[in-house]
Amino acid sequence: MERPPGLVNNYVAQCDSRSKEIPREQSLSAKQESDIYYGKRKQSLRARYVYGFIFLATNLFAWFIRDYGHKILASFHRIVAFCGIKGDDCFHAGGVLRVSFGSSIYFLFMFVTTFRASKLHGARNSWHSSWWILKFVLYLAAMMISFIMPAYFIQLYGEVARIGAGIFLLLQLISVIHFISWCDSHWKPDLQSKQNGFWGLLLSAILYTATFSGIVLMYFKYAPDTSCTLNIFVITWTVILVNVMMIVSLHSKINRGLLSSALMGLYTVFLCWSAIQSEPPIEKCNMQKEMDDNIDMTTILSFLIGICVIVMATFSTGIDSKAFQFSKE
């Protein structure tokens, strides 16, 4: 029995309309999933800025505890028995160790709870990029725990933290080198983009001027006499490293230009300056110690540079894992 032509045409039209609706629904569903994916991805990347801010706030809090805690929180050591008679175990260097210990507890807990968080829709990634009120409470709890720990335990942590500080300094150097390479690739001359590299050359000249000016200043302030053999040795080795980096950078097989070596040289001088400036007050070779409690511009500048470098290294370490991978080329 044959169907009427009208019914057949209606049936074919319904099938065509259904076949068109299915791809449309699939495209809408794919678009929604794509929007959700990019929303989750932005939320996860935004969390790194928050963690970077937390690390910056921790450094500022440690600076406050070290220099001003004993003045503003004078009655605190009377409440907490582990702070000692004068509160030295909770302020100055002891206070910095306690802040560092609390920060280590918090970030170690976050590392354990977010380890191998590879899925954007997973529970660990959700914990990593949200729940900030709860994480703020945990951060405060970690800081409170660090200030009620016995003094001998904090001193033991300080000895162990020296190893961690060395490892972090190594990671910081790798991260800074990667950042310098990025700057060099954007400022060096490029024939394809017709970039002549004038600003890169000018910046290199300014950086080298600052580098060698800093070296002369260190010789003047921290090696005023020939008896300051340790300071002279450290500064002289810094000069040698700066010149070696410049020669290697200009070698025909490397050919990286002056900008990368200038940036690294200035950073090396800053590290040397920070190390020598941390000498004990009894050292006669440190003319800076004559200023005692007065805060000068060099101290403020050193503090700002140190904070910026540490936060930049911490943030870039968290977002750019390629900086810690060996090139296959």
Sequence and secondary structure as in RCSB ss.txt:
>XXXX:A:sequence
MERPPGLVNNYVAQCDSRSKEIPREQSLSAKQESDIYYGKRKQSLRARYVYGFIFLATNLFAWFIRDYGHKILAS
FHRIVAFCGIKGDDCFHAGGVLRVSFGSSIYFLFMFVTTFRASKLHGARNSWHSSWWILKFVLYLAAMMISFIMP
AYFIQLYGEVARIGAGIFLLLQLISVIHFISWCDSHWKPDLQSKQNGFWGLLLSAILYTATFSGIVLMYFKYAPD
TSCTLNIFVITWTVILVNVMMIVSLHSKINRGLLSSALMGLYTVFLCWSAIQSEPPIEKCNMQKEMDDNIDMTTI
LSFLIGICVIVMATFSTGIDSKAFQFSKE
>XXXX:A:secstr
    HHHHHHHHHHHHHHHHHHHHHHHHHHHHHHHHHHHHHHHHHHHHHHHHHHHHHHHHHHHHHHHTHHHHTTT
HHHHSGGG SSSTTTSHHHHHHHHHHHHHHHHHHHHHHHTT   TTSHHHHHHHS HHHHHHHHHHHHHHHTSS 
HHHHHHHHHHHHHHHHHHHHHHHHHHHHHHHHHHHHHS BTTTTB  HHHHHHHHHHHHHHHHHHHHHHHHH  S
TT HHHHHHHHHHHHHHHHHHHHHHSTTT   SHHHHHHHHHHHHHHHHHHHTS TT TT GGGGGTT   HHHH
HHHHHHHHHHHHHHHHHHH GGGGS    
